[in-house]
Amino acid sequence: MTAPDELRLLPWSGPEGKPCYLSTDDRGGYMSRLADNVEAVQLGTAAELLEEVSETLSDRDVTLEEMRRLAKELTGALRDVLRVATSRGHLLTVGESGP
């Protein structure tokens, strides 16, 4: 069984925005692979938004509403990327202290 300090932070939130964790010894299991895939999508979305921001900032005709929408999407993407980084950083630390 996984030790409490080896829980994996999942790339989605539970009820009321609380973090979800996975307890498993099988990093190749269904839930681990699902989390890996969701993280990959989140990182891809963040990369696409970054490109869109670069283009939008150079557009002098962009409206305030468009900038607000983009800022809202970027906030969500940054939250997702931070969660991925936290989860992966923790997994690296656990892997280094393991057998």
Secondary structure per residue as TSV (DSSP state, phi and psi in degrees):
chain	resnum	aa	ss	phi	psi
A	1	M	-	360.0	150.4
A	2	T	-	-75.2	134.9
A	3	A	-	-69.3	152.1
A	4	P	G	-55.5	-31.8
A	5	D	G	-81.7	1.7
A	6	E	G	-109.6	13.9
A	7	L	-	-66.8	140.4
A	8	R	E	-93.9	126.6
A	9	L	E	-72.8	121.7
A	10	L	E	-84.7	155.4
A	11	P	E	-82.0	23.9
A	12	W	E	-142.3	163.1
A	13	S	E	-103.2	157.1
A	14	G	-	-93.5	-162.7
A	15	P	G	-55.9	142.0
A	16	E	G	61.5	22.7
A	17	G	G	75.5	11.3
A	18	K	-	-74.6	147.4
A	19	P	E	-66.7	150.5
A	20	C	E	-111.6	142.5
A	21	Y	E	-127.1	153.4
A	22	L	E	-116.8	130.6
A	23	S	-	-112.2	107.9
A	24	T	-	-159.3	151.5
A	25	D	S	-94.3	-7.8
A	26	D	-	-102.3	94.7
A	27	R	T	-70.1	-11.1
A	28	G	T	-102.5	7.8
A	29	G	S	-71.1	170.4
A	30	Y	H	-55.3	-51.1
A	31	M	H	-66.1	-37.2
A	32	S	H	-64.1	-43.3
A	33	R	H	-66.8	-39.4
A	34	L	H	-60.6	-46.2
A	35	A	H	-62.1	-42.1
A	36	D	H	-59.2	-43.5
A	37	N	H	-66.5	-41.7
A	38	V	H	-64.2	-42.0
A	39	E	H	-60.6	-41.6
A	40	A	H	-62.2	-41.5
A	41	V	H	-64.5	-43.9
A	42	Q	H	-61.6	-43.4
A	43	L	H	-66.0	-38.6
A	44	G	H	-64.5	-41.5
A	45	T	H	-62.6	-42.5
A	46	A	H	-61.7	-41.2
A	47	A	H	-64.1	-41.5
A	48	E	H	-64.6	-41.3
A	49	L	H	-65.2	-37.6
A	50	L	H	-60.9	-41.6
A	51	E	H	-65.2	-42.4
A	52	E	H	-63.0	-38.3
A	53	V	H	-63.0	-44.4
A	54	S	H	-57.6	-43.7
A	55	E	H	-68.5	-42.1
A	56	T	H	-66.3	-39.8
A	57	L	H	-66.0	-24.3
A	58	S	T	-88.9	-4.1
A	59	D	-	-91.5	113.1
A	60	R	T	-74.1	-14.3
A	61	D	T	-97.6	8.0
A	62	V	-	-67.6	139.2
A	63	T	-	-87.6	162.3
A	64	L	H	-61.2	-39.4
A	65	E	H	-62.4	-41.1
A	66	E	H	-64.4	-39.6
A	67	M	H	-66.6	-38.9
A	68	R	H	-64.2	-43.9
A	69	R	H	-60.1	-45.6
A	70	L	H	-64.4	-41.2
A	71	A	H	-62.7	-39.3
A	72	K	H	-65.0	-44.3
A	73	E	H	-65.0	-39.8
A	74	L	H	-64.9	-37.9
A	75	T	H	-61.2	-45.0
A	76	G	H	-64.1	-42.2
A	77	A	H	-65.8	-40.4
A	78	L	H	-64.0	-39.7
A	79	R	H	-60.4	-44.5
A	80	D	H	-64.3	-44.8
A	81	V	H	-65.3	-39.0
A	82	L	H	-63.5	-40.1
A	83	R	H	-64.9	-42.1
A	84	V	H	-61.6	-46.0
A	85	A	H	-62.7	-42.3
A	86	T	H	-62.6	-46.4
A	87	S	H	-62.9	-48.4
A	88	R	H	-68.0	-37.3
A	89	G	H	-62.8	-40.9
A	90	H	H	-65.5	-42.3
A	91	L	H	-62.1	-37.8
A	92	L	H	-64.6	-42.6
A	93	T	H	-63.6	-43.9
A	94	V	H	-64.1	-41.4
A	95	G	H	-63.4	-36.1
A	96	E	H	-70.6	-32.4
A	97	S	H	-89.5	-6.9
A	98	G	-	-77.7	-173.1
A	99	P	-	-62.3	360.0
